């Protein structure tokens, strides 16, 4: 309290000017990479650079203006990081398109489609800021979000609309529109998990039996964990998608640990997933095949290991600084524009670029966790942790698979890889994080109360 009787608290600055400066740097990365692709592949700057750069700039400026108007106290670093990653991803996909066109492949318009999906993603990002003025409103729909998320995960099994692509049944198709419902489900499940854990964390935090200095949870509280374990095993066995299985179960486990602060949940959850994966290895051939390729990729080079080994060769050839755009052969890698875009970047831009990209993802996760720390409500804290965990787990699973650290999965690299469902969902996630951070950083409303026996004005802060 100061001499005048006013309580002084730290107030966050808006920092929109800093965000604008960082966005200019991010646009320089995206537009500069697009120009470098033209110089490396065709020896000249692309003729559509002005149109492409103008469209990309328009999207980013629109997002920035929306933040200024509807979330002025939001985190100033998230949007520039996302813009830089998305711009670089578009340039790398365009580089692959040029090679696919020269090889006369059927589809060589991935970059144009990705820019369309980015446009829709930015529109939904802006829409999330305009419509959702308070993230706590989502807590009312805890069980609705849970039901919708489960329904979306089941949709690929419905005859007529469900589609299996290269063995993984994770797609639906309605007319000309293809969609991965799991990408939308992950956002809904974060809302559901956060709402549920806020309501039940006191009961879940109660300790059960103590084993080796570790308090295990009570048996009666294992129900939610067992349900999520069953859902993740269903995804692994029926959808043949190891990455999504690990993502959803890991997401719930992390949020459960943060809500209860009980390490016993991590031990029980990790043991359950390891036991389930081991059992699936012996019972199901497609799971065993993934592990066999991971353990001996060179021995499976003529079969399922071809994609992984070609990625290894490309990254090894790229070395520290890469071959440069147009001087590598990333087209030899199957799905270089989506699942293996990190390998394509490693080949032509080198380990330096890969490390810079991983640093950007690390900063996104760090900013999201910082938002969770300063959030004033439990629901916002858990939701921010869940959204941060999506990025952390997805990047770990993708990069770990491409580099041979863990078995290969079919997830996309956020904002870099080609894929409309993933790109749109990730832009919405950033919109939610911006809304939570705006609520957390915004100054607390003040109510001035005049006191008859004190000549000073007292300030009551409403929290």
C-alpha positions, 0 to 999 in steps of 0.5 A: 500500500502506498502513502495515498492508501492505494494498493499497487499491483503489477500490471501487464503492458499490452505489448502490441507494438512488440508483437507487430515488430516480431510479426515483421520478422516472421513475415520476412522469414515466410516471404524470404523463404518463398523467394529463396525457393524460386532462386534455388529451383528456377534461378529467379525470384517467383513472379507471384512473390508480390501476390503471395507476400501480399496475401500472407501479409494481409492474413497476419495483419488481420490477425494482429488487428483482431488481437489489438481490438479484442484481446489487447493484453494477450501474449505478444510472442505466440502469434509471431512464432506461429506466423514464422512456422506457417510461412516457412512451412508454405515455402517448403511445401511450394518447393516440393510442389515444383519438383512434383510438377517437374516429375509430372505427379498427379498432385502438385498444388499442395502449397495453394491448398495449404494457403487456403487452409491457413486463410480459414484457420486465421478466420477461425482464429479471429472468430474465436477472439470475437465470439469467445470473450471469456474462456470460462464460458467453455466450462459450462460445456464440459460434458458436451465437449467430452461427448462431441470429442468421443463422437468425432473419434468414432466417426471414421468407423462409420461405413460410408464416410469413414476412410482408411488411408495407408492402413490408418482409419482416421479420415472421414469424407463427406462429398469432396471434403476430407477431414481428420476428426481427431484434430478437432477432438483434441481441442474439445477433449482439452476443454472436457478434461479441464472442466472435469478436473476442476470439479473433481481434483480434490477427490482425485488428489487423495492419496491411496497406498504408499509404495516406495515413497510414492503415494499411489491413487486410490483404486476407486478413483481410477475410473477416468484414467481407465476410460482414457486408457480404453479410448487410447487402446481403441485408437491404437488397435482399431484406427491403427494410429499409434501417434494419436493414441499416445497423444490423447492418453498423454494429454489426459495424464499430464493434465491429471498430474498438474491438477492433483500434483500426485506423481502416482498418477504418472506412474500408474498411467505410464505403466498402463500404457506400456502394458497395453502397447506391449500386449498390442505388439504381440496381438496385432500385426500392424503394431508389431510392424511399426516396432520392427521397422523402428528397431531395424529400419535398414533391414526393412529398406525394401519395404515399410522402412523405406520412408524412414531410411530415406529421411535419415539419408536426407538429413545426413546429407544436409548436415549442419547448414543444409544443401540449400533449396533445390540442391537436395532430393526431398521428393525421394521421401514419401509424404515429405510435405506432411509427415516427413517435412522435418526431414525435408527441412533437415536436408535442404536447410540443415540441422541449424534450421531444425534446431531453430524450429524446435526452439520456436516450438519450445517457446510456444510451449513455454509461453502457454505454460507461462499463461497457465501460471498467471491465469486467475482461475483453475479452468484457465490454468488447466486448459492452457496446460492442456493446449501446451501439452498438445504441441509438446506431445505432437512435436515430440512424437513427430520429430522423435519418429522421423529421427528414429527416437521412437516408432514412427507415427502418422501425426503432422508437425504443427503449422509446418506440415501440409494438412487442413484439419491440423492447421485449422485446429492449431490456429484455433488452439492459438486463439484460445491461448490468446484469449486466456492470456488476455484474461490473465494479463488484463488489469483487475477492475478497480472500485473506489470507495470513499471512507468517512474517517480517512481522507484517502481513497481506498481501492478495492480490487475485484477478482 
